[in-house]
Amino acid sequence: MIMFDTVTHTIRGDLKSLLLSSPIRNVILWAETDYTSLILQEAIDCDVLGPQFTWILGSTVELNSFSQADNAKLIGILTIEPVVASAVNEPTNTTLLNAAYDIWQQYEPETFPGAENVNAYALFTFDATWLLIRSLEQLCSITNNHSSPCLSIVNDSFCFNRRLLDSSSLFDIINTDTFLGVSGLVQFSANSTDRVSGVYYIVKNIQSLSNELNYVPVLVWCSSDAWTPHSQQNMIIWPGQSLVAPTGYATIAGVTLRIAVIEAPPFTMTQQVADTNGIIKTKLIGYIPDLLAILQTNMGFIPNITLLPSTQSYDGLIDDVANNVYDIVAGDVTILAERREQVSFTDSIYDNSLRIIVRNTASASPDFWFYLRPFSLGVRLCILGSIIFAALLMYLYEGGHNDALKHKPTISRLVMSTWYPLGNIMGYGVDFTVKTGAGRFLTFSVFFLSLVLIATYQATLTSNLTLRQTQNIISGIDDIKNGKIP
């Protein structure tokens, strides 16, 4: 907020420093027409018009009051003013307007400026007066007390204490009365001091036409359609005679920025290089110096870079910016809520986050033969051969001497002879004992084989189960690319 003193006709403060210290480049000038000219002249003298700033005026001023040399600075200024409905091709009461003009010319022809030069505010005032006349007329027509005038004033001895009787009835009539006036549709409501409809604004743009400055209408506004182009042929000429709308923010072209960077690979690193004279110098390399170089090329600022050691705390960097030691800090500074209270942050330039890759669990199919995996096919065949061989020896040594076998048929003796080594290997045991020395030696051999097989089986099975649970699903990004996991 910049104040203009209407007594001294000066800006309170230095206009140039007040505007240039703000990051915004849009100026809304809300002042009466006479003061608007004075403020614009001071803005010209301070060189804070176009193309640096976009000025929006609340009223039009005479453009010929400025020197010809300043015309280029005035191009691009916008004015926004309320207008009557006819200015935006909406209907008005031309019969009433012509009647008012006839009365004006009849009684004061010397003050009539012509129908084209009547100010819009005069037409607004006419409609306000006409609404009051219509409302008072209606109020008097419905007054039943004929013993006193319909318009009674109390406390008329002092003008500021005068009050109209039945004022609430008058306001009710005003809020219900609707008519087409000389400025457009006139309609009010009890909830607003503005018109319900019939409100129109126009935006004009100062442009150079035939080497002269003129106000060109470019936008119109009404309560139903909002902002629309005034004409498809009328383009907005922005400050600097550009057709591209400015951003509204200050540029930093040619401004020296004090930039602090902190040594933190791979963002900012140092490298010793030799110049053309063979002198060894320290050069900044990494992501941040490259980014600053691109920003400098695109934005045109002058960088004054200070390299801080890796021992510098990040909270200290925030304090330095807040205390105006540096203009900006470029680096891997984490955005925290308490830091936002001290300084402003740009959008994130680097996503530094932890990610966990989890295997998509597929539907597991049961493996009914997993218990056989500890022994290879050769070992399993060797065990089968050992059982068969031991069964034949048992049949030969014990078949004719053991009472549990010699009285049985040949098939039964073969089955019992096979069951003996199988039961001993499995550790289950059998339901008969050997009688011969060869049988006892065979029993010892089979039992010893059982101990070796069971120990080996248990160790191998445990190892396989452990590896199955702990093995790495992937060894690197290539395994993911090659589809090792879903």
Secondary structure, DSSP 8 states (H G I E B T S, - for coil): ---EETTTTEESS-HHHHHHTSSB-EEEE-S-HHHHHHHHHHHHHHT-STTT-EEEESS---GGGS-GGGHHHHTT-EEEEEE-GGGGT----HHHHHHHHHHHHHH-GGG---GGG--HHHHHHHHHHHHHHHHHHHHHHT---TTS-SS-EESTTSGGG-EETTHHHHHHHHHH-EEEETTEEEE-BTTBSS-SS--EEEEEEEEEETTEEEEEEEEEEETTTEEEES-TT----BTTTBSS---SB---TT-EEEEEEE-BTTTBEEEEEE-TT--EEEEEESHHHHHHHHHHHHH--EEEEEEE-TTS-HHHHHHHHHTTS-SEEES-----HHHHTTS---S-S------------------TTGGGTTS-HHHHHHHHHHHHHHHHHHHHHHTTT-HHHHTS-HHHHHHHHHHHHHHHHHT---SS---SHHHHHHHHHHHHHHHHHHHHHHHHHHHHHHHHHHS-S-SSHHHHHTTS--
